[in-house]
Amino acid sequence: MGFLFGGALGLFLSGMASTGPEAAMLGQQPAVGVKAQAKMILKEMGTRTWSSAKNFAYIAALFSGFECVVETYRAKHDMTNTLVAGCLTGGVLGAKSGPKSALLGCAGFAAFSAAIEHFMQDSPSDD
């Protein structure tokens, strides 16, 4: 699901960021024909879409893997699993930039995960 969502988001955002005829008129790229320009834009959109899809798939796999391991270890399903999995995911994503980034990634991803879990959990039924 992360791959599909990332691909859709990447396609949408790359369509908005592609360089078009206005860039050629401003001298940012050489003037080319319409067919060549369309081919260039579609290639760029494809590259960005693929990159975004891979990144979202990686993040989704990390988070769901950590959540499964934590839930299996704790033998219960609650908000703590989400917070720990979010913290571990954010820490792994930020680790390449140093300990401060890993700590900020941990806190930020845990908070984001908790917010998503809060809004996505089933509301109690009024039976």
PESUL-V308063 format. One record per pair of residues at least 12 apart in sequence whose ideal C-beta (glycine too) atoms are under 8 Angstrom apart, sorted by sequence separation. I is the first residue (numbers start at 1). GAP is how many residues later the second one is. D is the distance in Angstrom with one decimal. If there is no record, write none. Layout:
# PESUL-V308063
I:GAP:D  I:GAP:D
This chain:
# PESUL-V308063
90:12:7.8  91:12:7.4  93:12:5.2  94:12:7.2  24:13:7.6  92:13:7.9  67:14:5.6  70:14:4.8  90:14:7.8  91:14:5.7  67:15:6.7  70:15:5.6  90:15:3.5  91:15:4.2  21:16:7.0  90:16:4.5  93:16:7.1  20:17:7.5  90:17:7.1  66:18:7.2  67:18:3.8  70:18:7.9  88:18:7.4  90:18:5.7  91:18:7.9  66:19:4.0  87:19:4.2  90:19:2.8  86:20:7.9  87:20:7.3  89:20:5.2  90:20:6.4  20:21:7.0  64:21:7.9  19:22:7.2  63:22:5.6  66:22:4.5  87:22:6.7  18:23:4.7  63:23:6.9  66:23:5.8  86:23:4.5  87:23:4.2  86:24:3.9  89:24:7.7  19:25:7.7  86:25:7.6  18:26:5.9  62:26:7.8  63:26:4.6  84:26:7.8  86:26:6.6  18:27:6.1  62:27:4.7  83:27:4.9  86:27:3.1  85:28:6.7  86:28:6.8  14:30:6.7  15:30:6.1  59:30:6.8  62:30:6.0  83:30:6.7  14:31:4.3  17:31:7.5  62:31:7.5  82:31:5.0  83:31:5.7  82:32:6.1  11:34:6.6  14:34:3.7  59:34:7.1  13:35:7.2  14:35:5.9  79:35:6.6  82:35:4.5  11:37:8.0  10:38:5.3  11:38:4.5  14:38:7.7  79:38:6.2  10:39:4.0  13:39:7.3  79:39:7.9  10:40:7.4  10:41:6.7  11:41:8.0  7:42:5.4  10:42:2.7  7:43:7.5  9:43:5.9  10:43:5.9  7:45:6.6  6:46:4.6  7:46:3.6  63:46:8.0  6:47:4.2  9:47:7.2  6:48:7.2  4:49:7.4  6:49:6.0  7:49:7.7  3:50:4.9  6:50:2.6  63:50:7.2  3:51:7.3  5:51:5.6  6:51:6.2  3:53:6.4  2:54:4.3  3:54:3.8  2:55:4.6  2:56:7.7  2:57:6.3  3:57:7.6  2:58:2.7  1:59:6.5  2:59:7.0
